[in-house]
Amino acid sequence: MHYRPKYTAFTAALVMLWNPASAQIAFDNYGPGIGFNFAQSDIFAGPGALGSDLDVGIGFDAQASGRIGTIELALGLFAGSNSLSIEIYDSNGALPGTLLYNSGPLEGLLRPIGQNFSPVAVDIAEAVTLLLGERYFIIASANGDTEAIWHRISIGDLGPAVGQTNNTGFGVSTRARNTARVTLVPAPSGLTACLFLALTGTCRRRATR
């Protein structure tokens, strides 16, 4: 007897609503709310701003496994054309290793220093997968004449801080890190997945009767 699973999609949709996907945080060193330290920050600048190409970044150990969805950074525009790039690396010992992601030029994302602050959110469209406990690096690079700052944390968090001048190689020190939040792509809850598989299996069994 042929069975047409009329209600499977509708039922599965209800299950998804009752058991919403949850997004895990792989790293977060913001203070309460979106707290960070206005008084301490690091400059990154394009070659047309200060005469040197200055990059800054942080290292972090992933607190969950999964594909990156969004990175939020406490950045501000000091001067220039408001263009930056974000890079993600895996680790080679204590230093950044293989480049995993380059955003390319991101235009107009930075708010001038002194305006109402909100984190700069960068959606990671490519598949960049983190593994629990492994170290990764986020690097902020300015383009052209852009001069920008990346605020440090306000909660006493110490960790790998990265700097580079004129692409001559990264240096890493341990100090108060710049502020960032790394959110993974939401994955369906275990209950959602089990119920969906159960529904699918039921329909298949009925279809073979």
N, C-alpha and C positions, 0 to 999 in steps of 0.2 A: 504494500500500500504506500503510495507517495504522500508525503507530508510536506506542506509548505510552511516554513517557520514564520508565520505572519507577525508574531508578537515578539520575536527574539530581539530585534533592534530596539524596540520601544522599551522592553524590559531591561535590556542592558543599559540603556540610557538612564533609566530610573536608578539602577544600581550605582552608576557613576555619580549621580547627583547625591545619593545617600552616602557614598563613600568617596568624597572628593580627593583628587590627587594632592599629594603633599610635596612641597619643595624643601629639600634639605639645604642646609648652609654648610659649605665646605670651609669657609673662613670668615670671621667677622671680628674686627677689633675696634669697631665703633664703641663709644661709651653709651650710657643710657640714652635712649632715643636715637638721635644721630649725633651724639657728642663727639667732639674732637677738639684739638688744641689750636685755636686761632693764632696764638702767640708763637708757635713753632711750626715751621713749614720748610720745605725744600724747593728750590727753584729748578725748573727744567725749561730749556730754551732752545729754539731753533738757531741755526748758524747765522741767520740774519738779525738776531736780536742782540746778543752780547758779544758777537765775534767768535763764539765757540758753540758747538753743538753739545748741550748738556742733557743727559738722560738720568732719571732717578727711578727707583723701584723698591720692591720688597720681596722677600722670600717668605713662604708659609708652608706648613705641613697640612695637607688636606685632611679635614675632619670627617669626610664622607666620600664615598666613591660615586661617580656618575658624570654625566655630561654637563658642562657649564652652560647655564642659561643667561645669566646677567652678572656683570661686575659693576659695583658701585664704588666710586672713588671720591674723596673729599678734595676736589680740585677747584682752583679759581684762576681767572685771567688777570694778569698784571698789565700786559700791554701787547699790542700787535694784532695780527689778523685772525686769531682765534681758530687755530688748526692744530690738532694733535693726533698722535697714533698711540695705540695700546698694543703691547706685545706680551705673549705668554710663553714661558720657557719651562722645560723640565730641568732637572738639576744634573750637574756634572761635579760630584763632590759638593763643595761649599759654594760653587759658582753656577750661574745659569748655564744650561747645556744646549739642548736642541730647541730651536724655535718651533713652537707648536701652533702659534696663531699670530697674525699681524692684521690689525684692523684696517690698515690703510688710512688715508687722511680722513679725520672726522672733523667736520666744519661746524663752527657756531655752537658747540656744546657748553663752553665755559661761560660762567657768569663773572662779570667784573668783581674784583675784590671789594667788599664793603656792601654789596647787595645782599638781599635775603638769600640765605644759603639753602641749597638742596643738593644731595649727592648727584654727581654726574653718573648716569647709568648707561652702560655700554652693553647692548645685546650681542651675544656671541653666536653668530649665525652658523658658523662652521662647527663640526663635531670635535670638540676638545674634551677628552675624557680624563678625569682625575681618578687616582687610586688612593684609597684610604692610607694615611700615614706617609705617603710620598711627598717630597718637597717640590714646590713649583715657585716660579718667579713671575711677577707682574711688573712690566716696565712702562713708564710713561715717557713719550718722546714728543717734543714740540716740532712743528714744521715752519719753515720760512722765518718770519720775524716775530713769531709768537713767543712771548715770555709768560710763563704760568707758574703756579705754585701747587704743591701737594701737601696738605696739612698733615701733621703728625697726630698720633692718638692722644687721648686724654685719660687713659685708664692704667697707665704704668706698664703697658705691654712692651717688652723688649724682644727683639728678634733680628733677623737678617735685613740689613738696609743696603741697597745697591746703588752704585753710581757709575757713570761712564762719561768721559769727555772725548768728543770728536771720534767716536767709534773705535777707540784704541783698546777696548777690553774692559770688562766689568770688574769693579772692586766691590768687596762685601765687608761690612763691619756689623757689629752687634750694638744696637741702640734702640731708642724709641722709634717704632716703625711708623710709616705713613699709613693713613687710615683707608681701609678697604673692606668690602663685603663681597663674597663670592657665593652666588646662589646657583644651585644645580637645577636642571630641567626637572619639573615635577614628574614623579613616577606614580602609576596607580597603586593604591594601597593593596596589601596582600589579600584582604577580604574581597576587594573589587575584582582582582584577577581570578580568585577561586570561584566566585559566583558567575563570572562571565564564562569561564571554562565549563562550569557545571551546566549552564544554560545551553552552551554550544553542544556539549556532549549529549544532552537530553534530546535536542533537535535531531542530531545525527542518528541516535538510536531509533527515534520514531520514524525517520526517513527510510530506515532499512527494513522496517517491519512489512 
